[in-house]
Amino acid sequence: MVSGLTAPARAWLTEFARAAENEQALDAMVAEVDDAIVAALPEMDEPLLRAELDASTRAHWRGVLGNATRDTVTVRPGEETHDLARTMARRGLELRVLLAVYRVGQSAAWRLFTATATAEIPDAEVRSEVLLHFWPRTTQWLDASIEQMIGTFVAEREQWQRGALARQTATVDAVLAGQEVDPAEATTALNYPVAPVHTAYTLWVDEAVADADVQRLLERAAGAVHRAVRGEHRLAQRIGTRSLRCWSTGSAVPDGLDLPPTVRCALGTAHPGVDGFRRSHEESAAALIVARRTGRACVAYRDVELACLAHGIAGPEAPSTLVERELGALADDTATAARLRETALAYLGAGCDARAAGAALLLHPNTVRYRIRQVEQVIGHSLDERRVYVELALHSVRAFGVSPAAHP
């Protein structure tokens, strides 16, 4: 027990430190700090990276709170803090981002502590005593932790930069960023063909699973998805201590996935070539957001596409993907295609009533019916079959033109 504190100050600090044993209270403290970090550093706003950030911050809070009422501060950051540093290094984030995480996190933690003390300690002298005691201890913990994290980050970055993993990661990052890449060079760097059709998927393991079992479970799950999409080649890339992003050269739509119960999956749809490599991953990333927000074990983008588009999380190329798939030649920049699109929208807007659509367009109902038959020939099915998707694609072209991805 710490000496030199008055009884009221010691009692309050002891009670505050009990938050380390209260999961609900600790979760709230972690969320407040990490929300501030993500707001200041958008590069940290990715579901799996946020999960590792939460684990790291939770470990730091436990360490700080565990030292709050001791005479000497013992700095032993949990392994979760080193995991975050390693993951940031593997993802190619700069050291300044890691340092900013700690700078912003320290400010947010101090604001939280000050606000709590102000609200709960009416006596100004006791409050001042508590603040003057807690601040240097927090600073000592974080300063020592930062030194350790820098060492972990630099060691991981050096190892990463030495091998083929660096070339593979740089190539994947370039493709996902939409940069021009030579398909043959990309295939060599990745040891994976980029020309065929790709299905992307992200896998992650529950926090409750022992570290020793994570790799085995990820490999088993990746193999299961690869077989389900009837893949021939597979590329797997670690993006965290418990997560993997993968691509398989397969296009089958699985009815279900035989995954271990502690492994989660976010599945994109199949697209060809270098652009398809990127598009399918964007879909997997959108499905991942849905899975993390809802707690669902497996989310396929095809099942949540409309919701992802509505919430703006589907990625920049999602609108053009929708238009190309649903409209085909109906999205051509020609007068004939524009006339058919206008008729289709009026017809759908009128509840598929040719007379009402004709009145709105100043056309005879038979002309409307004839054009709708033409529309259905172009898209390959009746308008009723995928009405919501087709209508959304038509509205997208009406609003943004035939290249909706070029617009925000």
C-alpha positions as CSV (number, residue, x, y, z in Angstrom):
1,M,0.0,0.0,0.0
2,V,1.3,3.4,-0.9
3,S,2.6,5.6,1.9
4,G,2.5,9.4,2.2
5,L,-1.2,9.8,1.2
6,T,-4.0,10.9,3.4
7,A,-6.6,8.3,4.2
8,P,-9.3,9.9,2.0
9,A,-7.0,10.1,-1.0
10,R,-5.8,6.5,-0.5
11,A,-9.4,5.2,-0.1
12,W,-10.5,6.9,-3.4
13,L,-7.5,5.6,-5.3
14,T,-8.0,2.1,-4.0
15,E,-11.6,2.2,-5.1
16,F,-10.7,3.7,-8.6
17,A,-8.0,1.0,-9.1
18,R,-10.7,-1.7,-8.6
19,A,-11.8,-0.9,-12.2
20,A,-9.1,-3.3,-13.3
21,E,-11.2,-6.1,-11.8
22,N,-14.5,-4.9,-13.2
23,E,-14.7,-5.8,-16.9
24,Q,-17.7,-3.5,-17.6
25,A,-15.9,-0.5,-16.1
26,L,-12.6,-1.4,-17.8
27,D,-14.4,-1.7,-21.2
28,A,-15.8,1.8,-20.8
29,M,-12.4,3.2,-20.0
30,V,-10.8,1.4,-22.9
31,A,-13.6,2.6,-25.3
32,E,-13.2,6.3,-24.2
33,V,-9.4,6.2,-24.8
34,D,-9.5,4.3,-28.1
35,D,-12.3,6.3,-29.5
36,A,-10.1,9.4,-29.1
37,I,-7.2,7.6,-30.7
38,V,-9.2,6.5,-33.7
39,A,-10.7,10.0,-34.1
40,A,-7.2,11.5,-34.2
41,L,-5.6,8.7,-36.3
42,P,-8.0,7.4,-39.0
43,E,-5.4,4.7,-40.0
44,M,-6.3,2.9,-36.8
45,D,-10.0,2.8,-37.7
46,E,-10.2,-0.8,-39.0
47,P,-12.1,-3.5,-37.2
48,L,-9.3,-6.0,-36.6
49,L,-6.7,-3.3,-35.9
50,R,-9.2,-1.7,-33.5
51,A,-9.6,-5.0,-31.7
52,E,-5.8,-5.2,-31.1
53,L,-5.8,-1.5,-30.0
54,D,-8.5,-2.3,-27.5
55,A,-6.6,-5.3,-26.1
56,S,-3.4,-3.2,-25.8
57,T,-5.2,-0.3,-24.1
58,R,-6.9,-2.7,-21.7
59,A,-3.5,-4.1,-20.8
60,H,-2.1,-0.6,-20.1
61,W,-5.1,0.4,-18.0
62,R,-4.6,-2.8,-15.9
63,G,-0.9,-2.0,-15.5
64,V,-1.5,1.6,-14.5
65,L,-4.3,0.8,-12.1
66,G,-2.3,-2.1,-10.6
67,N,0.4,0.4,-9.7
68,A,-1.9,3.1,-8.4
69,T,-1.6,2.3,-4.7
70,R,1.9,0.8,-4.6
71,D,5.0,2.6,-3.3
72,T,7.0,1.8,-6.4
73,V,5.9,1.5,-10.1
74,T,6.7,-1.8,-11.8
75,V,6.4,-1.5,-15.5
76,R,5.6,-4.8,-17.2
77,P,3.3,-4.1,-20.2
78,G,1.2,-7.1,-21.2
79,E,2.0,-9.1,-24.3
80,E,-1.1,-7.5,-26.0
81,T,0.8,-4.2,-26.1
82,H,3.7,-5.8,-28.0
83,D,1.2,-7.5,-30.3
84,L,-0.2,-4.1,-31.4
85,A,3.3,-2.8,-32.1
86,R,4.2,-5.9,-34.2
87,T,0.9,-5.6,-36.1
88,M,1.4,-2.0,-36.9
89,A,4.9,-2.7,-38.1
90,R,3.7,-5.6,-40.3
91,R,1.0,-3.4,-41.8
92,G,3.6,-0.8,-42.9
93,L,2.4,1.9,-40.5
94,E,5.1,4.4,-39.6
95,L,6.7,4.6,-36.2
96,R,5.2,8.1,-35.8
97,V,1.8,6.5,-35.8
98,L,2.7,4.2,-32.9
99,L,4.1,7.2,-31.0
100,A,0.9,9.2,-31.8
101,V,-1.2,6.3,-30.4
102,Y,0.5,6.7,-27.1
103,R,0.5,10.5,-27.1
104,V,-3.3,10.7,-27.9
105,G,-4.0,7.8,-25.6
106,Q,-2.2,9.4,-22.7
107,S,-4.1,12.7,-23.1
108,A,-7.4,10.9,-23.3
109,A,-6.6,8.7,-20.2
110,W,-5.6,11.8,-18.2
111,R,-8.8,13.6,-19.2
112,L,-10.9,10.6,-18.1
113,F,-9.1,10.4,-14.8
114,T,-9.3,14.1,-14.1
115,A,-13.0,14.2,-15.0
116,T,-13.7,11.2,-12.8
117,A,-11.8,12.7,-9.9
118,T,-13.5,16.1,-10.3
119,A,-16.9,14.4,-10.3
120,E,-16.3,12.1,-7.3
121,I,-14.0,14.1,-5.0
122,P,-15.7,17.2,-3.7
123,D,-12.7,18.2,-1.4
124,A,-10.3,20.2,-3.5
125,E,-7.3,19.3,-1.4
126,V,-7.9,15.6,-1.6
127,R,-8.6,15.9,-5.3
128,S,-5.3,17.8,-5.8
129,E,-3.4,15.1,-3.8
130,V,-4.9,12.3,-5.9
131,L,-4.0,14.1,-9.2
132,L,-0.5,14.9,-8.1
133,H,0.0,11.3,-7.0
134,F,-1.5,9.6,-10.1
135,W,0.0,11.8,-12.9
136,P,3.7,11.0,-12.4
137,R,3.0,7.3,-12.0
138,T,1.0,7.2,-15.3
139,T,3.8,9.1,-17.0
140,Q,6.4,6.8,-15.7
141,W,4.4,3.7,-16.9
142,L,3.8,5.1,-20.4
143,D,7.3,6.4,-20.9
144,A,8.8,3.1,-20.0
145,S,6.2,1.3,-22.1
146,I,6.9,3.5,-25.2
147,E,10.6,2.6,-25.0
148,Q,9.7,-1.1,-25.0
149,M,7.2,-0.7,-27.8
150,I,9.7,1.2,-30.0
151,G,12.1,-1.7,-29.6
152,T,9.4,-4.2,-30.5
153,F,8.2,-2.2,-33.5
154,V,11.7,-1.6,-34.9
155,A,12.7,-5.3,-34.5
156,E,9.5,-6.5,-36.2
157,R,10.0,-3.9,-39.0
158,E,13.6,-4.9,-39.7
159,Q,12.6,-8.6,-39.8
160,W,9.7,-7.7,-42.1
161,Q,11.8,-5.6,-44.5
162,R,14.5,-8.3,-44.9
163,G,12.4,-11.0,-46.5
164,A,10.0,-11.8,-49.3
165,L,7.2,-10.9,-46.9
166,A,8.1,-7.2,-47.5
167,R,7.8,-7.6,-51.3
168,Q,4.6,-9.5,-50.9
169,T,3.0,-6.9,-48.6
170,A,4.2,-4.0,-50.7
171,T,2.6,-5.6,-53.8
172,V,-0.7,-6.3,-52.1
173,D,-0.7,-2.7,-50.7
174,A,-0.1,-1.3,-54.2
175,V,-2.9,-3.3,-55.7
176,L,-5.3,-2.5,-52.9
177,A,-4.4,1.2,-53.3
178,G,-5.3,1.1,-56.9
179,Q,-1.8,1.7,-58.2
180,E,-0.7,0.5,-61.6
181,V,1.1,-2.8,-61.3
182,D,2.5,-5.2,-63.9
183,P,0.4,-8.4,-63.6
184,A,3.5,-10.6,-64.3
185,E,5.6,-8.9,-61.7
186,A,2.8,-9.0,-59.2
187,T,2.3,-12.7,-59.8
188,T,6.0,-13.3,-59.2
189,A,6.1,-11.2,-56.1
190,L,3.0,-12.8,-54.6
191,N,3.7,-16.3,-55.9
192,Y,0.0,-16.2,-56.8
193,P,-1.6,-15.6,-60.2
194,V,-3.4,-12.2,-60.4
195,A,-5.1,-12.7,-63.8
196,P,-7.8,-15.3,-62.8
197,V,-11.0,-14.7,-60.8
198,H,-10.4,-14.0,-57.1
199,T,-12.5,-14.5,-54.0
200,A,-11.2,-12.6,-51.0
201,Y,-11.9,-13.4,-47.4
202,T,-10.8,-12.3,-44.0
203,L,-10.5,-14.7,-41.0
204,W,-10.0,-14.0,-37.3
205,V,-9.9,-16.0,-34.1
206,D,-11.8,-15.2,-30.9
207,E,-9.8,-13.6,-28.1
208,A,-10.6,-16.5,-25.8
209,V,-8.5,-18.9,-27.9
210,A,-5.0,-19.7,-26.6
211,D,-2.2,-18.1,-28.6
212,A,-0.7,-21.5,-29.3
213,D,-3.9,-22.6,-31.2
214,V,-4.4,-19.5,-33.3
215,Q,-2.2,-20.4,-36.3
216,R,-3.6,-23.9,-36.6
217,L,-7.2,-22.6,-36.5
218,L,-6.5,-19.9,-39.1
219,E,-4.9,-22.4,-41.4
220,R,-7.8,-24.9,-41.0
221,A,-10.3,-22.2,-41.7
222,A,-8.5,-20.8,-44.7
223,G,-8.4,-24.3,-46.2
224,A,-12.1,-24.7,-45.6
225,V,-13.0,-21.5,-47.4
226,H,-10.5,-22.2,-50.2
227,R,-12.2,-25.6,-50.8
228,A,-15.7,-24.0,-50.6
229,V,-15.0,-21.5,-53.4
230,R,-13.2,-24.3,-55.3
231,G,-10.0,-22.4,-55.3
232,E,-6.9,-23.6,-57.2
233,H,-4.3,-21.1,-55.8
234,R,-4.4,-19.3,-52.5
235,L,-2.6,-16.3,-51.0
236,A,-2.7,-15.7,-47.3
237,Q,-1.3,-12.7,-45.4
238,R,-1.2,-12.1,-41.7
239,I,-2.6,-8.8,-40.7
240,G,-2.7,-9.2,-37.0
241,T,-1.8,-11.7,-34.3
242,R,-5.2,-13.4,-34.7
243,S,-6.2,-12.5,-38.2
244,L,-5.5,-13.4,-41.8
245,R,-6.6,-12.0,-45.1
246,C,-6.8,-14.4,-48.1
247,W,-7.5,-14.7,-51.8
248,S,-8.4,-17.8,-53.7
249,T,-8.6,-18.3,-57.4
250,G,-12.1,-19.7,-57.3
251,S,-15.5,-18.3,-57.9
252,A,-18.0,-20.9,-56.5
253,V,-20.6,-19.5,-54.2
254,P,-20.5,-21.6,-51.0
255,D,-23.8,-22.7,-49.4
256,G,-22.1,-22.8,-46.0
257,L,-18.6,-22.8,-44.5
258,D,-17.2,-25.6,-42.3
259,L,-15.3,-23.4,-39.9
260,P,-14.0,-24.0,-36.4
261,P,-16.5,-22.5,-34.0
262,T,-14.0,-20.0,-32.7
263,V,-13.1,-18.6,-36.2
264,R,-15.0,-15.8,-37.9
265,C,-15.1,-15.0,-41.6
266,A,-15.9,-12.1,-43.9
267,L,-16.3,-13.2,-47.5
268,G,-16.2,-11.1,-50.7
269,T,-17.6,-12.1,-54.1
270,A,-15.6,-13.3,-57.1
271,H,-14.0,-10.8,-59.5
272,P,-11.4,-11.2,-62.3
273,G,-7.9,-9.8,-62.6
274,V,-5.9,-7.2,-60.7
275,D,-9.0,-5.0,-60.3
276,G,-11.0,-8.0,-59.1
277,F,-8.3,-8.8,-56.5
278,R,-8.9,-5.3,-55.1
279,R,-12.7,-5.3,-55.5
280,S,-13.2,-8.6,-53.7
281,H,-11.1,-7.5,-50.9
282,E,-13.1,-4.3,-50.5
283,E,-16.2,-6.4,-50.3
284,S,-14.6,-8.6,-47.7
285,A,-13.6,-5.5,-45.7
286,A,-17.2,-4.3,-45.8
287,A,-18.5,-7.6,-44.7
288,L,-15.9,-7.5,-41.9
289,I,-17.3,-4.3,-40.6
290,V,-20.8,-5.8,-40.5
291,A,-19.5,-8.9,-38.7
292,R,-17.7,-6.8,-36.0
293,R,-20.6,-4.5,-35.5
294,T,-23.2,-7.3,-35.2
295,G,-21.2,-10.2,-33.7
296,R,-22.1,-12.5,-36.5
297,A,-19.7,-15.4,-37.0
298,C,-19.7,-15.4,-40.8
299,V,-20.8,-12.6,-43.2
300,A,-20.9,-12.8,-47.0
301,Y,-20.9,-9.5,-48.8
302,R,-23.5,-10.8,-51.3
303,D,-25.9,-11.0,-48.3
304,V,-25.3,-7.5,-47.0
305,E,-24.4,-5.6,-50.2
306,L,-27.4,-3.2,-50.1
307,A,-26.9,-2.5,-46.4
308,C,-23.2,-1.8,-47.0
309,L,-24.0,0.6,-49.9
310,A,-26.7,2.3,-47.8
311,H,-24.2,2.8,-44.9
312,G,-21.3,4.0,-47.2
313,I,-19.0,1.2,-46.2
314,A,-19.0,-0.8,-49.4
315,G,-15.8,0.8,-50.8
316,P,-15.3,3.2,-53.7
317,E,-15.8,0.7,-56.5
318,A,-19.0,-0.9,-55.1
319,P,-21.4,1.4,-57.1
320,S,-19.7,0.6,-60.4
321,T,-19.6,-3.1,-59.5
322,L,-23.3,-3.0,-58.9
323,V,-24.0,-1.2,-62.1
324,E,-21.9,-3.5,-64.3
325,R,-23.3,-6.6,-62.8
326,E,-27.0,-5.6,-62.8
327,L,-27.3,-3.5,-66.0
328,G,-24.6,-4.7,-68.3
329,A,-25.0,-3.0,-71.7
330,L,-28.0,-1.1,-70.3
331,A,-25.4,1.2,-68.6
332,D,-23.8,2.1,-72.0
333,D,-23.4,5.7,-72.8
334,T,-25.8,5.7,-75.7
335,A,-29.1,7.3,-76.5
336,T,-30.8,3.9,-76.8
337,A,-29.5,2.7,-73.4
338,A,-30.5,6.0,-71.8
339,R,-34.0,5.8,-73.2
340,L,-34.4,2.2,-71.9
341,R,-33.1,3.2,-68.4
342,E,-35.5,6.1,-68.2
343,T,-38.4,3.8,-69.2
344,A,-37.3,1.2,-66.7
345,L,-37.1,3.7,-63.8
346,A,-40.5,5.2,-64.6
347,Y,-42.0,1.7,-64.9
348,L,-40.6,0.6,-61.6
349,G,-41.5,3.8,-59.9
350,A,-45.1,3.4,-61.1
351,G,-45.4,0.0,-59.5
352,C,-44.8,-1.8,-62.8
353,D,-47.9,-0.2,-64.3
354,A,-47.3,0.4,-68.0
355,R,-50.2,2.9,-68.2
356,A,-49.0,5.0,-65.3
357,A,-45.4,4.9,-66.6
358,G,-46.6,5.8,-70.1
359,A,-48.6,8.8,-68.7
360,A,-45.5,10.1,-66.9
361,L,-43.3,9.7,-70.0
362,L,-46.0,10.7,-72.5
363,L,-45.8,7.3,-74.2
364,H,-48.3,4.8,-75.2
365,P,-48.5,1.9,-72.7
366,N,-47.6,-0.6,-75.5
367,T,-44.4,1.4,-76.1
368,V,-43.5,1.1,-72.5
369,R,-44.2,-2.6,-72.5
370,Y,-42.0,-3.0,-75.6
371,R,-39.1,-1.2,-74.0
372,I,-39.4,-3.2,-70.8
373,R,-39.1,-6.4,-72.9
374,Q,-36.0,-4.9,-74.4
375,V,-34.6,-4.0,-70.9
376,E,-35.2,-7.6,-69.7
377,Q,-33.5,-9.0,-72.8
378,V,-30.4,-6.9,-72.0
379,I,-30.2,-7.7,-68.3
380,G,-31.1,-11.4,-68.9
381,H,-34.1,-11.7,-66.5
382,S,-37.4,-10.0,-65.6
383,L,-37.3,-6.8,-63.7
384,D,-39.1,-8.5,-60.8
385,E,-36.3,-11.0,-60.3
386,R,-33.7,-8.6,-58.8
387,R,-35.8,-5.5,-58.6
388,V,-34.2,-3.7,-55.7
389,Y,-30.7,-4.2,-57.1
390,V,-31.6,-3.2,-60.6
391,E,-33.5,-0.1,-59.4
392,L,-30.6,1.0,-57.2
393,A,-28.2,0.6,-60.2
394,L,-30.6,2.6,-62.4
395,H,-30.7,5.4,-59.8
396,S,-27.0,5.3,-59.5
397,V,-26.5,5.9,-63.2
398,R,-29.2,8.6,-63.3
399,A,-27.5,10.4,-60.5
400,F,-23.8,10.0,-61.4
401,G,-23.7,8.9,-65.0
402,V,-22.4,5.7,-66.4
403,S,-19.2,5.7,-64.2
404,P,-20.6,6.1,-60.7
405,A,-17.3,5.1,-59.0
406,A,-15.8,8.3,-60.3
407,H,-18.0,10.3,-57.9
408,P,-18.0,10.5,-54.1
